[in-house]
Amino acid sequence: MIELAVRVEPVGARLNDLAPDRLRKIIHVDMDAFYASVEQRDRPELRGKPVAVGGERERGVVAAASYEARKFGVRSAMPSVTARRKCPDLIFVKPRFDVYKEISLQIRAIFAEYTSIIEPLSLDEAYLDVTKNLKGFGTATEIAQEITRKIRCETGLSASAGVSYNKFLAKLASDHRKPDGLFVITPKMGAAFVEDMSVGKFHGVGPATSAKMNRHGIYTGRDLRAQTLPFLVKHFGTVGQHFYWIARGVDHRPVRADRLRKSIGVENTFPQDLFEFDTMREALRPMIDKIWRFCEGAGVRGRTVTLKVKFADFELITRRRSLSEHFFDRRDVEHICLDLLAPLFPLQKGVRLLGVSLSSLGQLQAGDARQLTLGV
């Protein structure tokens, strides 16, 4: 049995008086229905109505849903036709990602007033380590209250916050009283809090893993805690160790202010199925352009290109190729994508979706502006 070499301090303890070996104080802030809430803020006629941000066309997908729409079962990543079936009065709004990004930067500036240790997960959520804070607040709870208040005052939007001694529990806490909620999970509450929770609600446990756990008789945190470490590693690999500890309310992962995105991907579902190579080549180019703009802006390069193809019958395949060095030319990424696409022809069925991703990202170093010759 592994022993935890930590001392437990109540979340309400004076944060700046903590010794280095004591538990962290972490806040998880999650904007409430972010994209949809921005649209309702900017368009008063949408307030109080079921709103979906995304494409309304037959093959569109919901990017975000307002809480009014969620009451009907509308969720993000749901096909638009399904969402319309669930909520006939659903109002579709085209996304404005430039606006969402601008507001996200405004929110992160608020975070930076309290701590420099900020780990953004997306435009609308982030972890903050406030074990030592920049304003001398006494408790993590006070900081979370102040942050959500400032977000509302400065953006007109609501956020939910979770406060705890590790990332896993802080995330669960922010979900606990959404929307516009604040919840604290103290060290005394941690293990008990997850006991009766469905494993499907654990952050990091997706539908496939949840179903696999269910097949082994694991439905709740209590069931997960009853499993031995060797059993979980045997059936779930190295992540089994993570499952073993979070079932006990333990998560040693630090908030990473220097967290580097591991991949960037873009995909598109087409109004009509595609059959011709030239048509697909033209469809891939703006996706590759978008990926390369991200790489240029973030100062990163990747080593692995993955092509995603979904056929008309929903069969999904992926093809990838990796290099020993990073790609330094956008043309090389396109060259690889077309090389991966070409062997699929002649097609036996149409293509409804194409996607491209670049992974194994690394920071671009000085002197790395050279061109890479593929020799193919």
C-alpha positions in Angstrom: 0.0 0.0 0.0 1.4 3.4 -1.0 1.3 6.0 1.8 0.5 9.6 1.2 3.2 11.9 2.7 1.0 14.9 3.0 -0.7 16.7 5.9 -4.3 17.7 5.5 -5.2 21.4 5.8 -8.8 22.7 5.7 -9.6 24.6 2.6 -10.4 27.6 4.7 -6.9 27.8 6.1 -4.7 30.8 5.6 -3.3 30.0 2.2 -0.1 32.0 2.3 0.9 30.4 5.6 1.0 26.9 4.2 4.2 24.8 4.2 5.3 23.5 0.8 4.5 19.9 1.8 0.9 20.5 2.5 -2.0 20.0 0.1 -2.6 22.4 -2.8 -5.6 24.7 -3.0 -7.0 24.5 -6.5 -10.0 26.2 -8.2 -11.6 25.0 -11.3 -13.6 27.7 -13.1 -16.0 26.7 -15.9 -18.1 29.2 -17.8 -21.8 28.3 -17.9 -23.0 27.3 -21.5 -20.3 29.7 -22.7 -20.9 30.0 -26.4 -24.7 30.0 -26.0 -24.6 32.5 -23.1 -22.5 34.9 -25.2 -25.1 34.8 -27.9 -27.9 35.4 -25.4 -26.0 38.3 -23.9 -25.4 40.0 -27.2 -28.9 39.3 -28.6 -31.6 40.0 -25.9 -34.3 38.4 -28.1 -32.6 35.0 -27.4 -32.7 35.2 -23.6 -34.8 32.6 -21.9 -35.1 30.7 -25.2 -33.6 27.3 -26.3 -30.5 28.2 -28.3 -28.0 26.0 -30.1 -24.7 27.3 -31.4 -23.8 25.4 -34.6 -25.0 24.5 -38.0 -28.6 24.0 -38.7 -28.1 22.2 -42.0 -28.9 18.5 -42.2 -25.4 17.4 -41.3 -24.7 20.2 -38.8 -23.6 19.6 -35.2 -24.4 21.4 -32.0 -21.3 23.2 -30.6 -23.0 24.4 -27.5 -26.6 24.5 -26.1 -28.2 27.0 -23.7 -29.6 25.6 -20.4 -33.1 26.2 -21.8 -32.2 23.8 -24.7 -30.6 21.3 -22.3 -33.9 20.8 -20.6 -35.0 19.1 -23.8 -31.9 16.8 -24.0 -30.0 18.9 -26.4 -26.2 18.5 -25.9 -23.0 19.6 -27.5 -21.7 17.3 -30.3 -25.3 16.2 -31.0 -26.3 16.1 -34.7 -28.5 19.1 -35.5 -31.3 17.0 -36.9 -31.5 15.1 -33.6 -31.4 18.4 -31.6 -34.3 19.8 -33.7 -36.3 16.6 -33.1 -35.8 16.9 -29.4 -36.6 20.6 -29.3 -38.7 21.8 -32.3 -38.5 25.4 -31.1 -34.6 25.3 -31.0 -33.0 28.5 -32.3 -29.7 27.8 -34.2 -27.0 30.5 -34.1 -23.8 30.5 -36.1 -20.7 30.4 -33.9 -18.5 33.5 -33.6 -15.2 32.0 -32.4 -13.3 35.3 -32.7 -15.7 36.8 -30.1 -15.5 33.8 -27.8 -11.7 33.9 -27.9 -11.7 37.6 -27.1 -13.9 37.1 -24.0 -11.8 34.1 -23.0 -8.7 36.3 -22.9 -10.6 38.8 -20.8 -11.5 36.1 -18.3 -7.9 34.8 -18.2 -6.7 38.4 -17.4 -9.0 38.2 -14.3 -7.4 34.9 -13.3 -4.0 36.4 -13.6 -4.8 39.0 -10.9 -4.9 36.2 -8.4 -2.3 33.7 -9.5 0.3 33.1 -12.2 -0.3 29.3 -12.1 -3.2 29.0 -14.6 -3.8 25.9 -16.8 -6.4 26.7 -19.5 -8.3 23.6 -20.7 -10.3 25.4 -23.4 -11.8 28.8 -24.1 -14.3 28.4 -21.2 -12.5 26.5 -18.4 -9.3 26.5 -16.5 -7.5 25.3 -13.3 -5.9 27.8 -10.9 -3.5 27.0 -8.2 -4.0 29.5 -5.4 -2.0 27.8 -2.7 -0.1 31.1 -2.7 -2.2 34.0 -4.2 -1.2 37.5 -5.4 -3.7 39.4 -3.3 -3.3 37.9 0.1 -6.8 36.4 0.3 -7.2 34.1 3.3 -9.1 31.2 1.6 -9.5 29.6 -1.8 -13.3 30.0 -1.4 -12.9 33.8 -1.1 -10.8 33.9 -4.2 -13.4 31.8 -6.2 -16.2 34.1 -5.0 -14.2 37.2 -6.1 -13.3 35.7 -9.5 -16.9 34.7 -10.4 -18.2 38.1 -9.2 -15.6 39.9 -11.4 -16.4 37.7 -14.4 -20.1 38.6 -14.1 -19.3 42.3 -13.6 -16.9 42.6 -16.5 -18.4 40.2 -19.1 -22.1 39.9 -18.1 -21.6 36.1 -18.0 -21.9 33.6 -15.2 -19.3 31.0 -14.2 -19.3 28.0 -11.9 -16.4 27.3 -9.6 -15.1 24.3 -7.7 -12.6 24.5 -4.9 -10.7 21.6 -3.5 -7.2 20.2 -2.7 -6.7 18.5 -6.1 -7.7 18.9 -9.8 -10.0 15.9 -10.0 -12.2 17.0 -7.1 -12.1 20.7 -8.1 -13.5 19.7 -11.5 -16.3 17.6 -9.8 -17.0 20.5 -7.5 -17.5 23.0 -10.3 -20.0 20.6 -12.0 -21.9 20.1 -8.7 -24.0 23.2 -8.6 -24.1 24.5 -12.2 -25.0 27.0 -13.4 -23.7 30.0 -11.5 -22.6 27.8 -8.5 -19.7 27.5 -6.1 -18.9 24.3 -4.2 -16.1 23.3 -1.9 -14.8 19.7 -1.4 -12.6 19.7 1.7 -10.1 17.0 2.5 -12.5 15.4 5.0 -15.1 15.2 2.2 -13.0 14.0 -0.7 -13.2 10.2 -0.6 -16.8 10.1 0.6 -17.9 12.6 -2.1 -17.0 10.2 -5.0 -18.4 7.0 -3.4 -22.0 7.2 -4.7 -21.1 9.0 -7.9 -21.5 7.2 -11.2 -18.1 6.5 -12.8 -19.5 7.9 -16.0 -19.5 11.3 -14.3 -15.8 11.2 -13.5 -13.8 13.6 -15.5 -11.5 11.6 -17.8 -13.8 8.5 -17.9 -15.5 8.6 -21.3 -18.4 6.5 -22.5 -16.2 3.6 -23.8 -14.3 3.4 -20.5 -17.4 3.7 -18.5 -19.0 0.8 -20.4 -15.9 -1.3 -19.8 -16.0 -0.6 -16.1 -19.7 -1.5 -16.0 -18.9 -4.9 -17.6 -16.5 -5.5 -14.7 -19.3 -4.6 -12.2 -17.9 -1.1 -11.6 -20.7 1.4 -11.6 -19.9 3.9 -8.8 -16.9 5.4 -7.0 -17.4 2.9 -4.2 -17.2 0.0 -6.7 -14.1 1.5 -8.2 -12.5 1.8 -4.8 -13.2 -1.8 -4.1 -10.8 -2.9 -6.9 -7.2 -3.6 -6.3 -4.5 -1.7 -8.1 -3.2 -4.8 -10.0 -6.8 -5.5 -11.2 -7.2 -1.9 -12.5 -3.8 -1.8 -14.2 -4.5 -5.2 -15.8 -7.8 -4.2 -17.3 -7.2 -0.5 -18.0 -3.4 -0.2 -18.4 -1.4 2.6 -16.9 -4.4 4.8 -16.4 -5.7 2.2 -14.0 -3.4 3.6 -11.4 -5.1 7.0 -11.8 -8.5 5.4 -11.4 -7.3 3.6 -8.2 -6.3 6.9 -6.6 -9.2 9.2 -7.7 -11.6 6.6 -6.2 -9.9 7.6 -3.0 -10.1 11.3 -3.6 -6.3 11.4 -4.4 -4.8 13.2 -7.4 -1.2 14.4 -7.4 -1.3 16.2 -10.8 -0.1 19.8 -10.5 -1.7 22.7 -12.2 0.6 23.3 -15.2 1.0 26.9 -16.2 3.3 25.8 -19.1 0.9 23.1 -20.3 1.6 22.6 -24.0 -1.3 21.5 -26.3 -0.5 18.0 -27.6 -2.4 18.2 -30.9 -4.5 20.4 -33.1 -7.3 19.1 -35.3 -9.9 20.3 -37.7 -12.8 18.4 -39.4 -15.7 19.2 -41.6 -19.0 17.4 -42.3 -20.1 18.1 -45.9 -23.7 19.0 -47.1 -23.3 16.3 -49.8 -21.1 13.2 -49.9 -17.8 13.6 -51.7 -16.6 11.1 -54.2 -13.8 12.7 -56.2 -10.1 13.0 -55.1 -9.8 16.6 -56.4 -12.9 17.7 -54.5 -11.5 16.3 -51.3 -8.1 17.8 -51.9 -9.8 21.2 -52.1 -11.8 20.5 -49.0 -8.7 19.6 -47.0 -6.7 22.8 -47.9 -8.6 25.2 -45.6 -8.4 22.7 -42.8 -4.6 22.5 -43.2 -4.4 26.3 -43.4 -6.3 26.6 -40.1 -3.9 24.1 -38.4 -0.9 25.9 -39.8 -2.2 29.3 -38.6 -2.4 27.8 -35.1 1.1 26.4 -35.3 2.5 29.8 -36.5 0.7 31.7 -33.8 1.6 29.3 -31.0 5.2 28.8 -32.2 4.8 25.0 -32.3 5.4 22.3 -34.9 4.2 18.6 -35.0 5.6 15.3 -36.1 2.4 13.2 -36.8 -0.3 13.9 -39.4 -3.6 12.0 -39.0 -6.3 11.9 -41.7 -9.8 11.1 -40.5 -12.4 9.9 -43.0 -16.1 9.1 -42.2 -18.1 7.5 -45.0 -21.7 7.9 -45.9 -22.6 4.8 -43.8 -20.8 6.3 -40.8 -17.8 3.9 -41.1 -14.9 5.8 -39.6 -11.2 5.2 -40.5 -8.0 7.0 -39.6 -4.6 7.0 -41.3 -1.5 8.6 -39.9 2.2 9.1 -40.6 4.9 10.3 -38.3 8.4 11.7 -39.0 11.4 11.7 -36.8 11.6 15.5 -37.0 8.9 18.2 -36.9 7.2 19.5 -40.0 8.5 23.0 -40.9 6.5 23.6 -44.1 2.7 23.6 -44.5 3.2 22.1 -48.0 4.7 19.0 -46.3 1.6 18.5 -44.2 -0.7 18.7 -47.3 1.6 16.3 -49.1 1.3 13.7 -46.4 -2.5 14.2 -46.2 -2.9 13.5 -49.9 -0.6 10.5 -49.7 -2.8 9.1 -46.9 -6.0 9.8 -48.9 -4.9 8.5 -52.3 -4.9 4.7 -51.4 -8.6 4.9 -50.6 -9.5 5.4 -54.3 -11.4 4.3 -56.1 -14.1 4.7 -53.5 -17.0 2.3 -53.0 -19.0 4.8 -51.1 -19.2 8.5 -50.5 -17.4 10.5 -47.8 -19.4 12.6 -45.4 -16.6 14.0 -43.2 -12.9 14.7 -43.5 -10.6 15.7 -40.7 -6.9 16.5 -40.3 -4.9 16.7 -37.1 -1.3 17.4 -36.3 0.1 15.9 -33.1 3.3 15.3 -31.1 3.5 19.1 -31.0 6.7 20.8 -29.7 7.8 24.3 -29.1 9.6 25.9 -32.1 13.2 26.7 -31.1 15.5 29.4 -32.3 17.1 28.3 -35.6 14.3 25.9 -36.4 13.0 27.8 -39.4 14.6 25.5 -41.8 12.6 23.6 -44.4 12.2 19.9 -44.1 12.7 17.8 -47.2 10.6 14.6 -47.1 12.1 13.0 -50.1 8.9 11.5 -51.3 
